[in-house]
Amino acid sequence: MQSLEEEDIVQALACVPSWQRRGDRIGRDFTFPDFVSAFGFMTSVALLAERADHHPNWSNVYNRVSIELTTHDARGLTRRDFALAGDIDALSGPPPDQANPVE
C-alpha cells in the first residue's frame, strides 16, 4: 500500500475533523469519566483494529486515551488510517463538544 499524497491527506483529514496531523501520523486524544470507561473504549477499539488488521499506537493514563495511526509498511498515512479513524469516531459517539468522551 502506498502512502497518500499531501492533497489527499488534507481531504481525508476533513472527513475526520477530530483528528490532528502529527507528522506522518494522525492522532486524537480522548478523556473519559474514569479508568473503566477508558479501558472499555480501548477494548472496543482493539476489536475494530484487529478486524481491520491495522493496529494503533496508543497509550492510556487513568481516564485518558491517546491514539495515533500510521501505516508502517507505507511509511506514512494511507486510506487505512483514515478508515480506522472514522470507525473509532463512530464508536466514540458524538463530537467532543456534544458528549463524552471529551477532549
C-alpha positions as CSV (number, residue, x, y, z in Angstrom):
1,M,0.0,0.0,0.0
2,Q,1.3,3.4,-1.0
3,S,1.2,6.5,1.3
4,L,-1.2,9.3,0.3
5,E,-0.1,12.5,-1.3
6,E,-0.4,15.7,0.7
7,E,-3.5,16.8,-1.1
8,D,-5.3,13.5,-0.4
9,I,-4.2,13.7,3.3
10,V,-5.8,17.2,3.6
11,Q,-9.0,15.9,2.1
12,A,-9.1,12.8,4.2
13,L,-8.5,14.9,7.4
14,A,-11.6,17.0,6.6
15,C,-13.6,13.7,6.9
16,V,-12.3,13.1,10.4
17,P,-12.1,16.6,11.9
18,S,-11.5,15.5,15.5
19,W,-8.1,14.0,14.4
20,Q,-4.9,16.1,14.0
21,R,-1.9,15.6,11.8
22,R,1.2,14.7,13.8
23,G,3.9,14.3,11.2
24,D,3.5,11.0,9.4
25,R,0.6,10.1,11.7
26,I,-2.9,11.3,12.7
27,G,-3.8,11.4,16.3
28,R,-6.7,12.0,18.7
29,D,-6.9,12.2,22.5
30,F,-9.9,11.1,24.5
31,T,-10.9,11.8,28.1
32,F,-13.4,9.6,29.9
33,P,-15.2,9.8,33.2
34,D,-13.0,7.0,34.8
35,F,-10.5,4.3,34.1
36,V,-13.1,1.6,33.4
37,S,-14.7,3.7,30.7
38,A,-11.3,4.4,29.1
39,F,-10.4,0.7,29.2
40,G,-13.7,-0.3,27.8
41,F,-13.2,2.1,24.9
42,M,-9.7,0.7,24.3
43,T,-11.1,-2.8,24.2
44,S,-13.7,-1.8,21.6
45,V,-11.0,-0.1,19.5
46,A,-8.8,-3.2,19.8
47,L,-11.6,-5.3,18.3
48,L,-12.0,-2.8,15.4
49,A,-8.3,-2.7,14.8
50,E,-8.0,-6.5,14.8
51,R,-10.8,-6.9,12.3
52,A,-9.1,-4.2,10.1
53,D,-5.7,-5.8,10.6
54,H,-4.5,-2.3,11.3
55,H,-3.2,-1.6,14.8
56,P,-2.9,1.8,16.5
57,N,-0.1,3.3,18.5
58,W,-1.8,4.3,21.8
59,S,-1.4,5.0,25.5
60,N,-3.7,5.1,28.5
61,V,-3.3,7.0,31.7
62,Y,-6.2,6.6,34.0
63,N,-9.1,8.2,32.1
64,R,-7.2,9.4,29.1
65,V,-6.5,7.5,25.9
66,S,-4.2,8.8,23.1
67,I,-4.4,7.2,19.7
68,E,-2.1,7.6,16.7
69,L,-2.5,6.0,13.4
70,T,0.0,5.5,10.6
71,T,0.8,2.7,8.1
72,H,4.2,1.5,8.9
73,D,4.6,-0.5,5.7
74,A,3.9,2.6,3.6
75,R,6.0,4.8,5.9
76,G,3.2,7.3,6.1
77,L,-0.5,7.8,6.0
78,T,-2.8,5.7,3.9
79,R,-6.6,5.3,3.4
80,R,-6.5,2.6,6.1
81,D,-5.5,5.1,8.7
82,F,-8.4,7.4,7.9
83,A,-10.9,4.5,7.6
84,L,-9.9,3.3,11.1
85,A,-10.1,6.9,12.4
86,G,-13.7,7.1,11.1
87,D,-14.6,3.8,12.7
88,I,-13.1,5.0,16.0
89,D,-15.1,8.2,15.7
90,A,-18.3,6.2,15.1
91,L,-17.5,4.1,18.2
92,S,-16.7,7.1,20.4
93,G,-20.1,8.8,19.8
94,P,-20.9,12.5,19.2
95,P,-18.1,15.0,18.7
96,P,-16.3,16.1,21.9
97,D,-18.2,19.3,22.4
98,Q,-21.5,17.4,22.5
99,A,-20.9,14.4,24.8
100,N,-18.3,12.1,26.4
101,P,-15.7,11.2,25.5
102,V,-14.4,14.8,25.6
103,E,-11.1,16.0,24.5
